[in-house]
């Protein structure tokens, strides 16, 4: 999710200053980067690894290893399970009493208490701290004072958070939200030690968490080494001595290194290698469904893309894309054409509704050309699709989408790709609202609720609503759905909200994405969770 645009950090003040210094003291496994340590492909995070300031996949992978929260999502089913929470109780879906388990500590030996959560959440919500995930705390009473839409911050803490004792705190929301407990496995809600607040610069240089791994060293642009923490009190202890995350700006290079024995794990098989991967890796190739959808979003802050009639242009562009051909030929059926804005991983009971997009997601070049003309044509006469070029084989599919659009319009220059060198640069451009045309907007679920596929992306002012789309009917239906305690009724209301997205073609759904990975013969027990992230702690080496 995306936070306020107010800046706290001076330029260059925290250029991911995780110094390459090893963790000392007792309680650590492994020596250096050898032994039972695995290597995995990775990309530099966009921001410092503060839980409330990390909202992209690469940083999220690290947070999943160094933090544990009140809930944890089952690595196989995605179901939210109590983890540090001993209980989360409510009678009205607005007032919650949370009791945490005893015996949990951070890797520096400090106890995890109720205040570890309350202080972390207050920090994450604060406007002054400019955390990108601040929006996650928007349901808690007092958020409008701690993080007002306009003007300065009027309170330092959320009035809806109260510490009762070392192992109990209460949460009062500003409206009913029946799904609130299941969101608490997301990293933004992780606890933080006192060091984070008393010496923030020291914490940023060497983050301290409470998960099965701790960061031993990081060299930006090169690698991060995470070491197993033997003192970790949870049942999901690491089954290896550590993980070395190696930075790659080209997934094809990572794949080549895997085959050459220079890398143990690649968690994104490049599209160019899908035709070879089974022959190269055999049963060491993983292809499993994941809660990921790829879309094209639009810059609604640009008047050219927000004029009357543009919904016809957006719908026409959707119908100009031959999803089936692209997923079959480029992705070799590791993607599935999208027919709604969620994911099949949710299942029908969870809100996935096959076919909700209707004819607008069917390939119909004749109708596409007509709608685009009726809507006033493509702004500027040319469609420029912006994407990051360093990960995800995006160039191949962006080119294919443009070819499809060009064929439909009978103009081989109607659509072009606009690559941005790195994911971090791409995200920074989005945050500064610099897009002048459609852009790649893949979404990997934070938690397995239909709410997570809709509200963060399309609700007015939501932190991952990068294009600044806004619709009162959508917002109203989402509010009603969140307040509904009956799960089936809540899902139905969310689907009605999704129909508003469809009728406006707020974003173009492209395809649902599987998680894919390949690994060396040094590893065993390798799996991807429903978020398409390797379950690092379960991997065995040797």
Buried (B, 14 or more C-beta within 10 A) or exposed (E): BBBBEEEBEEEEEBEBBBEEEEBEEEBBBBEEBEEBBBBBBBBBBBBBBBBBBBBBBBBBBBBBBBBBBBBBBEBEEBEBEBBBBBEBEBEEBBBBBBBBBEEBBBBBEBBBBBBBBBBBBBBBBBBBBBBBBBBBBBBBBBBEBBBBEEEEBEBEBBBBBBBEEBBBBBBBBBEBBBBBBBBBBBBBBBBBBBBBEEEBEEBBBBBBBBBBBBBBBBBBEEBBBBBBBBBBBBEBBBBBBBBBBBBBBEBBEBBBBBBEEEBBBBBBBBBBBBEEBBEBBEEBBBBBBBBBBBBBBBBBBBEEBBEEEBBBBBBBBBBBBBBEBBBEEBBBEBBBBBBBBBBBBBEEEBBBBEEBBEEBBBBBBEBBBBBBBEBBBBBEEEBBBBBBBBBBBBBBBBBBBBBBBBBBBEBEEBBBBBBBEBBBBBBBBBBEBBBBBBBBBBBBBBBBBBBBBBBBBBBEEBBBBBBBBBBEEBBBBBBBBBBBEEBEEBBBBBBBBBBBBBBBBBBBBBBBBBBBBBBBEBBEEBBBBBBBBBBBBBBEBE
